[in-house]
Amino acid sequence: MEHLRGLASYTPERPDAPTSFKFIDLFAGIGGLRAGFESVGGECLFTSEWDRYAQLTYKANFAVTHPIAGDIVQIASDLIPPHDLLVAGFPCQPFSLAGVSKKNALGRPHGFACETQGTLFFEVARILKHHKPKAFLLENVKNLASHDDGRTFRTIKSVLKEELGYTIHTKIIDGRCLVPQRRERIFIVGFREFNGFSWDDLLLPRVEQGPKLRTILHPEDGSEPGEPPYTDDSSGRVSKKYQLSKHLWQYLQDYAEKHRKAGNGFGYGLVGPDDVARTLSARYYKDGSEILVRTKKGPPRRLTPRECARLMGFDRAGRTPFKIPVSDTQAYKQFGNSVIVPVAEAVARAMKPYILGQQGTAASQLVLPLAASA
């Protein structure tokens, strides 16, 4: 079975192309952004990720030549190597508009970007201020743009543009154009020097051309080798442990009906091979309610972690399977918190000529001959 047929392939190994720029990977998770920028020749010099389970998955899949730093709050800016590009999928915490200055041994100037004190965006800002890289890419949930009636996003843009002097470009991208999942995320691209970067350089298929779930589901027809504990070793059928109990399935149906009557719109997402899934979230391990796959008999089932790896674009045909060295619970959290790798690759291709000062070349174009969506 060809999973995500036609997509530009991701390989966890270092690409053969020579290194063309250096970057650092903050709030790295399991490396979705790193995968994107390594695919166009970038070399990662520094990684920060506080979750020890995410670190395990990251190290299992990338040729990490440096120690993975933990909490970025504890890392002084001058301990981070100089770099051309900063990438960060920073968490969006509530902003403290009181602007209380932080005074500690990390060398943060008093009063710098005071409206971002107490948030993790401040860590990105203080590293940008210290190192002044040529470019950055920040990724976050779509709602960042509307949080607190837009005040949060206005503060972020003000810091990046007015305090730090970057030209910025923002775009909300729905990963549904590349994987069978509705997943809208905001991408903020910044350049220290003005150039001709435009989101028009990002060539993506229309969302209605995107693949369907059959491209990532276990076929269960013997055509795919078994992969315990996700599928049976002989038949390739999905393990029974991913099927909901009758009790949980009844609970979800009753809960959805209760909220439907109240007009709240809450409900589970029941899907089949010809559908597109809702957004995979970090809470998927709890009951799997946002993406439940129909079965031939009995209650629906959760996606397996391997299917989640495919749904996020970490696994694609013809490449070494993405290693999942953690429990199902941790794997669901990790994939639910990650970025869609083909989207990261597309953004990396669009940015690369401008990072290298080669704007105007065709290198930014992403060719993705997608298979039929059926």
N, C-alpha and C positions, 0 to 999 in steps of 0.2 A: 504493500500500500504506500502511495506517495503522499506523505503528510505535508500540507501546505505546498502543493505542487506549484512549481513555477516561480517561487520566491527566490530572491538572491540569497544564497546559502550563508549561514553563519557557522563558523567553526571555532571551538574554544581554543584551538591551538593558535599560536602567533602566526599571522599571515606571512606569506613569502615576500610580499612587497617590502622594500626598504623603509625604515622609519622615516617619516617626513616631518613630524612635530611631536612635542612632548606634552603630556597632559596629566592632571591629577584627578582622582575620582573620590568625591566626598559624598557621605551618606550613601555608600556604594551599594548596599543591599547585596544581591547576588551577581552584580556585574552587568546589568542590562545596558547601561550607557557605555561602560568600558567595551563591551562587545561591539557596539556600534562604531566607536572611534578607532578601535584596533582594526576593524574591517577595512578602513581606508588608510592604514599605515601609521596610525598614531601609536606612541609608546607611553604606557602608563608608568609614571615615576613614583607615585604616592597614592595610597588608598587609606581611607578612613571609614570604618564601619564598627559601630559599638556592639551589635548583636553577635554573640559568639557562635550561634548556629548559622547565621548568614555568612560569617567568616569561613566556617567549614565548607560550605557550598562554593563560595568564591574561590578558595584555595584549591578545591578539587577540580575546578574547571579552567583556571587561568594559570599561565606561567608566571606566578608572582615572584618577582626577584627582590622584593623588599618586604619588611615586616608590615603587617596590616595594623595600622594605628587604630586605637579604640575611639573613645569619645573625643570628637574634634574640639570640644570645649577645653580639653586639657592639653591641647597641642599648641605650643607657641608658633606664631607665624614664621619666625626665622628658622624653625626646624623643618619646615616644608621646603622641598627643593624648588628652584626657579622652574617655571613652566610656560608654555605657549598658550595653553588652554586649561580652563577649570571647568569640570562638569560636576553637577550636583543635583540629585533628586531630593532636595531638602524638604523635611517635614514642615507643614504649615501649622505652626502653633499660633494661638491668639496673640495679637500684638499688644504690648503694653504702651499705651499712648502717654503714660506718665513720664516716660523717658528717664528712668532712673539709671544713672551712669554706673557701669561696672568698673571696679577698681581692683585689679588683681595682677598677678605676676606675668600675665601673658602680654603685657605691653600695649594694651588697648588704650588709645588716647581718651582722655576725659571728654565727654560730651559728643564723641563721634557718633553720628547717626543715632541720636538718642532715642528716636521713636522705635528703633528696632532692638533696643536693649531687652534682654530676657527672652529673645527668640533665637531660633537656630539660623534664621536668615542673617543675623548679625555675624555669625561665624563665617559665612560666605563673604560678607561685605568686608570684614577685617582682613581676610586673606587676599581678596582682590586689591584692597588698598595697599597692602604691604608689597605684593609681588607684581602688580600691574601687568597681568598676562595680556597677550594680544586679544584674547577672546574668551568668552564663557558660554556655557549652555546650562540653563536651569530648567528643571522639569517639575511639575506639580499638578495637583488635581485641578480640573476645570474651574471649580468654585473659588479658587484663589482670586480670580478676577472680580468676583462679586462679594467676597467676604467682608463683613462689617460695612455694607453699603458701598463697597469699592474703596474704602479708606486704606485697607491693608495693601491693596495692589498699588494704589497711588503712592503710598509710602515707599514701597519697594522700588518703583520706577524712579521716584525722586532720588533715592539713595544711589541707585545705579547710574543715573544720568547726571544729576546735579552735584552730588557729593563725590562720585568716583569718576565722572567724565566719560562714560561709555555711551555709544550709540546703540540703542536697543531695538529689537524687533520681536514681537510676540505673535504667537499663532496657536489656536486650539486645533489639535489634530485628533480625529477619530480613528483609532487603530482598526476599525472595522474594514477599512479599505485593504488591509493586508492580512488580517487574521479574522476568524469567525467570532468576533467578540466586539460588542459596543463598548468602547473605552476611550472617552474624551479626556485629553490631558493638555495642559497649557505648556508651551515651550517658549522660553525667553532666551533669545540669542543676543549677545552683546559683543561689540568690537571697540577696542580702545581708539583705533584710527578710523575715521569715516571711510567707507568704501561703498561699492555698489551692491552689497548683499540685498537680496529681496527674496521673500518667500515664494516668488514666482519661479525661483531656481529649484524648488522642491516639486518634483513631478511624481504624483501619486495617483493611483487609480481612483475612480469614483467609488464611494462606499457601496453602491449597489452592485459593483463588479467584484466585490470581495468574496472570498471563499466561504463555504458553508461548513458546518460542524463535522460532516463526514470526513473531511480532510484531516481531522485531528483525533477522531474517536478510534478506539481499538476496533478493528473490523470483526473480531470474534468469529472468523470463518476459516481459521487455520492458515491464512495467508501471512500472518504475522507471527514470528517466533514468540513463545511465551516469555514473560518477564516477571517471575515471582518477586515480590509479593503482590504486584499489580494485576497480573494475569496468570492463568494456569499455565504450567510449564509445557503441557502437551497440546492443549487445544487452543490456547491463546484467549480463552474466555476471561472476562473480567472477574476478579475475585468477588465472591459473595459478600465479603465484608464491606464493599462499597454500596451495597443495596440498603436503602433505609429499612428500618424495622417497620412493621405494620403500625405499631404504636406511634412512632415519630411521624410517619406519613399521615396518619389520621390527625395528629396534633397540628401539623402544618396546614392541612386542608381546613380544619375547624378555625384555626387562627386567621387564615386568609379570609374566610367567609365572615367572621366577626368584624374584621376591619373593612371588608367590602360593604357590609350593611351600614357601617358607621361613616362611609364615604372617605375612608383614609387611603384607599388605593394600595394597601399592602398586600403582597401575595408572593408566592414562590414562582420561579421561572422553570417551566417544564418544556424541554426541548428534545428534538430529534435530529437525525442526520442532515436534514434539509434546512435547518434553522441557523440563526445567529444567536449567540449567547448574550446574556446580560454581562455586566462588568464583573470580573472575578475580583473578589475582595479578600482582605487579610482575615476576615471572619469566616471564611468558607469552611474552615475546619469544624465550626460549631454544629451546623446542620445541613450545609450545602444548599440552602434553600434558593439562592439566586440562580443556580444552574443545576437543575435536576434532569438527568437523562432518562427518557422513557425506556422501559424494559419490556420484553415480550410477555413476561408473566410477573405479576406482583408489583410492589412499590417501585418507584424510580430509584436511580442510583446517583451517587456523586461521581464527578470526574475523578479519575485516578491522578496522582501526582504526575505521572508521565504524560497524560493528556493535558494537564495544566502547563507542563513545559512546552508542549506543542502549541497550546492556545496562546502562550506569550511569545512564541517565536524563538525560544531557546533551542528547540529541537526542530530540525528540518531534514528533508530527505538527503541521503548521500553523505552525511556528516557523522562524526563521532557523537553518539548520544550524550546529552547533557547529564552529568553525574548528579545524583540526588542522594547525598550521604546522610540525610537526616530523616527523622520520623515524618509520617504523613502530616501530623499537626504542624510541624515546623515548615515543611515543604509548602503546604497551603498558604501559610502566612507569607512565606518568601515570594512565591509567585504572585500572590495577591497584592503585594507591595511593590512589585517590580514594574519596569517599563517594557513595552513591547519592543523586542529587539529589532525587527525589520523597520520600525518607525525610527529608532535610534540610528540605524544605518542610513536611512534616507536623509535625516537631518545632518548627519556627519558628512555625507557626500555633498550636500548643499553648502556646508560651511567650509569644507576643506580648501577650495581655491582661495578663499578670502583669508583663511588662517595663514596660507603660504604666500599671499600676495599675488596670486595668479588669477584674480578675478577676470571674468570674461571667457574663461575656458569652458569646455563642455563637460568637465569632470564632475560637475555637480549633479548631472542628470542621472536619475535612478531608473534603470530599465527593469521593469517587473512584468514580464509576460505572464499574466495570471491565467490559470486554468479556468475552465468553465465553473461557474459558481455552484453548479449542481453537485 
